[in-house]
Amino acid sequence: MLLNGKTAIVTGSGSGVGRAIALRFASEGAQVVCADLRLDWAKETVRQAESAGGTAVAVECDVADEPSVAHVVDGVPDRLDIIVNNVGIATPRPGLKLEEHTGEDFERLVAVNFRGVFHGTKHGIRRFKEQGSGGVILNTGSVAGLVGWGGSVYGATKGAVHQLTRAAAIEGAPFKIRANALAPAGMPYTNFAAGFGLSGDVDALARQVGAQHPLGDPITAEDCAEAAVYLCSDRAANVTGVLLPIDGGYVAK
Ligand SMILES: NC(=O)c1ccc[n+]([C@@H]2O[C@H](COP(=O)([O-])OP(=O)(O)OC[C@H]3O[C@@H](n4cnc5c(N)ncnc54)[C@H](O)[C@@H]3O)[C@@H](O)[C@H]2O)c1
């Protein structure tokens, strides 16, 4: 029970990485606020958490909308311990080159992937400072924000998330506020790939993606959730400003 008695907001917890994190947090004793644009998906995460004996609530939230994020942060009664800013959307069309992005494509990627994480980080820090005894921020970045991986604007938003995380770690440190980021490689089994129009044989895609990793396997949402539990627990009390690749060794090549 590494998160016993802690309250955590997890954005994008209606699917994929966010759902896996919410379920693992609940299994470690956290009370989890499952925030998602899709309230019905968040409610399904809550159902799964509760059926495993955990405690969770679902709230509707659009991370691109600052008042919506502030509302979720302020809606936590008593104390907020952890905020996981996990929402990210994919490059809107497969194989989209930098010069093919429309202004609208750019604005949407930045609004959700960067401004969304900014909103969660900002209001998390505000709430933690009001409470006065520290707090933990975990942002979901990407390997695409560490190396040139494809998805130029998407990757740039993730690079921005990484840099914002480091800044939050430095500014938050005097207040015992920690901030880290996960940087996963491609995870074919979430709903993310469908977001940029990839469909068909997901197992074949997983084998193809996994073959690019030195360890040879595709990354799963559960891999990210294990790292999230550690980084958000008191066991990582002296760990901040870290961008942790969850990538089977991809960026170490
Ligand atoms: N799947 C991958 O290949 C991959 C690789 C590296 C990093 N990531 C990152 O991991 C994170 C999670 O991705 P995933 O694979 O679980 O995706 P997913 O599509 O399965 O889940 C994303 C969730 O975010 C929610 N969401 C979307 N827009 C929202 C908004 N504006 N406000 C609130 N909720 C919103 C969706 O409803 C969904 O429940 C993202 O930040 C993504 O960029 C994914």
Ligand as a Chemical Component Dictionary entry (heavy atoms), coordinates in Angstrom:
data_LIG
# 
_chem_comp.id                   LIG 
_chem_comp.type                 NON-POLYMER 
_chem_comp.pdbx_formal_charge   0 
_chem_comp.three_letter_code    LIG 
# 
loop_
_chem_comp_atom.comp_id 
_chem_comp_atom.atom_id 
_chem_comp_atom.alt_atom_id 
_chem_comp_atom.type_symbol 
_chem_comp_atom.charge 
_chem_comp_atom.model_Cartn_x 
_chem_comp_atom.model_Cartn_y 
_chem_comp_atom.model_Cartn_z 
_chem_comp_atom.pdbx_ordinal 
LIG N1  N1  N 0  0.061   5.412  -26.764 1  
LIG C1  C1  C 0  1.237   5.836  -27.163 2  
LIG O1  O1  O 0  1.793   5.346  -28.151 3  
LIG C2  C2  C 0  1.949   6.910  -26.385 4  
LIG C3  C3  C 0  3.351   7.006  -26.477 5  
LIG C4  C4  C 0  4.021   7.982  -25.745 6  
LIG C5  C5  C 0  3.297   8.849  -24.939 7  
LIG N2  N2  N 1  1.937   8.734  -24.894 8  
LIG C6  C6  C 0  1.223   9.682  -24.037 9  
LIG O2  O2  O 0  0.564   8.959  -23.009 10 
LIG C7  C7  C 0  -0.578  9.714  -22.579 11 
LIG C8  C8  C 0  -1.779  8.806  -22.521 12 
LIG O3  O3  O 0  -2.006  8.285  -23.817 13 
LIG P1  P1  P 0  -2.840  6.948  -24.043 14 
LIG O4  O4  O 0  -2.032  6.120  -24.973 15 
LIG O5  O5  O -1 -3.317  6.399  -22.754 16 
LIG O6  O6  O 0  -4.073  7.569  -24.885 17 
LIG P2  P2  P 0  -5.628  7.236  -24.865 18 
LIG O7  O7  O 0  -6.155  7.888  -26.095 19 
LIG O8  O8  O 0  -5.870  5.773  -24.663 20 
LIG O9  O9  O 0  -6.175  8.003  -23.563 21 
LIG C9  C9  C 0  -6.251  9.405  -23.509 22 
LIG C10 C10 C 0  -7.386  9.810  -22.575 23 
LIG O10 O10 O 0  -7.390  11.244 -22.505 24 
LIG C11 C11 C 0  -8.731  11.697 -22.634 25 
LIG N3  N3  N 0  -8.724  13.057 -23.184 26 
LIG C12 C12 C 0  -8.433  13.437 -24.453 27 
LIG N4  N4  N 0  -8.512  14.774 -24.572 28 
LIG C13 C13 C 0  -8.859  15.258 -23.338 29 
LIG C14 C14 C 0  -9.073  16.557 -22.820 30 
LIG N5  N5  N 0  -8.995  17.652 -23.584 31 
LIG N6  N6  N 0  -9.389  16.678 -21.492 32 
LIG C15 C15 C 0  -9.498  15.581 -20.696 33 
LIG N7  N7  N 0  -9.318  14.307 -21.155 34 
LIG C16 C16 C 0  -8.992  14.160 -22.453 35 
LIG C17 C17 C 0  -9.401  10.691 -23.556 36 
LIG O11 O11 O 0  -10.817 10.732 -23.432 37 
LIG C18 C18 C 0  -8.776  9.381  -23.082 38 
LIG O12 O12 O 0  -9.521  8.817  -22.016 39 
LIG C19 C19 C 0  -0.695  10.891 -23.550 40 
LIG O13 O13 O 0  -0.124  12.040 -22.971 41 
LIG C20 C20 C 0  0.136   10.462 -24.740 42 
LIG O14 O14 O 0  0.639   11.551 -25.463 43 
LIG C21 C21 C 0  1.258   7.789  -25.573 44 
# 
loop_
_chem_comp_bond.comp_id 
_chem_comp_bond.atom_id_1 
_chem_comp_bond.atom_id_2 
_chem_comp_bond.value_order 
_chem_comp_bond.pdbx_ordinal 
LIG N1  C1  SING 1  
LIG C1  O1  DOUB 2  
LIG C1  C2  SING 3  
LIG C2  C3  SING 4  
LIG C2  C21 DOUB 5  
LIG C3  C4  DOUB 6  
LIG C4  C5  SING 7  
LIG C5  N2  DOUB 8  
LIG N2  C6  SING 9  
LIG N2  C21 SING 10 
LIG C6  O2  SING 11 
LIG C6  C20 SING 12 
LIG O2  C7  SING 13 
LIG C7  C8  SING 14 
LIG C7  C19 SING 15 
LIG C8  O3  SING 16 
LIG O3  P1  SING 17 
LIG P1  O4  DOUB 18 
LIG P1  O5  SING 19 
LIG P1  O6  SING 20 
LIG O6  P2  SING 21 
LIG P2  O7  DOUB 22 
LIG P2  O8  SING 23 
LIG P2  O9  SING 24 
LIG O9  C9  SING 25 
LIG C9  C10 SING 26 
LIG C10 O10 SING 27 
LIG C10 C18 SING 28 
LIG O10 C11 SING 29 
LIG C11 N3  SING 30 
LIG C11 C17 SING 31 
LIG N3  C12 SING 32 
LIG N3  C16 SING 33 
LIG C12 N4  DOUB 34 
LIG N4  C13 SING 35 
LIG C13 C14 SING 36 
LIG C13 C16 DOUB 37 
LIG C14 N5  SING 38 
LIG C14 N6  DOUB 39 
LIG N6  C15 SING 40 
LIG C15 N7  DOUB 41 
LIG N7  C16 SING 42 
LIG C17 O11 SING 43 
LIG C17 C18 SING 44 
LIG C18 O12 SING 45 
LIG C19 O13 SING 46 
LIG C19 C20 SING 47 
LIG C20 O14 SING 48 
# 
